[in-house]
């Protein structure tokens, strides 16, 4: 049995302009790996309705789950909900359950309910809401697409509540070793290990630190014993400790 | 005249597994914005030949430039060069000019030239080399695709040498203002500004800090005077100083 697959769609002019360094992709990737869901592709698109719609449609057709981040606030540039509804050819409008959540929160906090805020209650027909414990405005799941906020604190809370409802696969066991030799020196032995352990993913990530070249080698697989065996083999082939 | 468009293709299991937080996307986005080249889409794919080939082909057909990061080292998981060659239906093999660069560097440093290292001299026919001042192994440009290393120090050096050869567009003038009100309170006025200044991009990026909600509003456009006018208008509409 293979693990479920996932893709992430980041809606973010601020990432593409270089104004903001991604945090949500990094967070989601870690959580999915822990849960045994394989994040296989990420796309970052701008706040453009066509780009969001077509990317969402493509990814939803290709992977078991799609997680989106950004563009569900009250301002003119928040067009994710409508674009996702369009991707599923589904009507969208202010929905009573979402509206009730917002009005209840605003009653408590004395915040004015205005048209802009009510835009955050626009939910595609048939979607289920994702709770937002921080600022109330919900995300939603439609089909296999989970639509979440871009503010990291809210995104992370929504990810936690979604993942608690998803069945994962086998979390991979991962072992890493830093080898302070040029990648060109370890490539041969590493290739042999990769051939001998086809059930593992073996990655080599070169680094260069204060002029010293090395590589972090990461061995990953569902069976911890196999990962340890491959690591032991690698160490002996390279005469490491 | 509109600005040239660009996409980035990150080849990176280490990003998708959550082991590494992206740095190259953030760097490239900033450099392209400075040069007036619009980064419009980013894709992150795993070290998979089909995924790399098809993403490269799609992006190369859609944008003026494609910048790739990662997968051009000497190890078994470095399959980017061959995958890009396949995307262009171009033969690839060890090329004498690239081989000479490596052999010269290895002569200086006394490093052994082996088959693994010679893999880094595999360059598609007709590609031009991108200099690597740090570890010598070159990147390359084929068609409108610029293939670069994933190690940030090397990636950044390669980006610098490529961008010096590209014609940019009009760098955008950008002004940002932090507004400590809920986005729902500023959405109306912001929408009016967006309507009144169709030549600008106006983004609202909510934040939540120690329980205080606010938004950073970023106004961007080719004409600094218009950006300043929009900012002044926004401040007066919102009674800010």
Interface residues (C-beta under 8 A of the other chain):
Chain A: X13 X14 X15 X16 X17 X18 X19 X20 X21 X22 X23 X25 X26 X27 X28 X29 X30 X31 X32 X33 X39 X40 X41 X42 X43 X44 X45 X46 X47 X51 X73 X74 X75 X76 X77 X78 X111 X112 X114 X115 X116 X117 X119 X120 X134 X135 X150 X151 X153 X154 X174 X176 X182 X183 X184 X185 X186 X187 X188 X190 X191 X194 X201 X202 X203 X204 X205 X206 X207 X208 X213 X215 X218 X220
Chain B: X13 X14 X15 X16 X17 X18 X19 X20 X21 X22 X23 X25 X26 X27 X28 X29 X30 X31 X32 X33 X39 X40 X41 X42 X43 X44 X45 X46 X47 X51 X73 X74 X75 X76 X77 X78 X111 X112 X114 X115 X116 X117 X119 X120 X134 X135 X150 X151 X153 X154 X174 X176 X182 X183 X184 X185 X186 X187 X188 X190 X191 X194 X201 X202 X203 X204 X205 X206 X207 X208 X213 X215 X218 X220
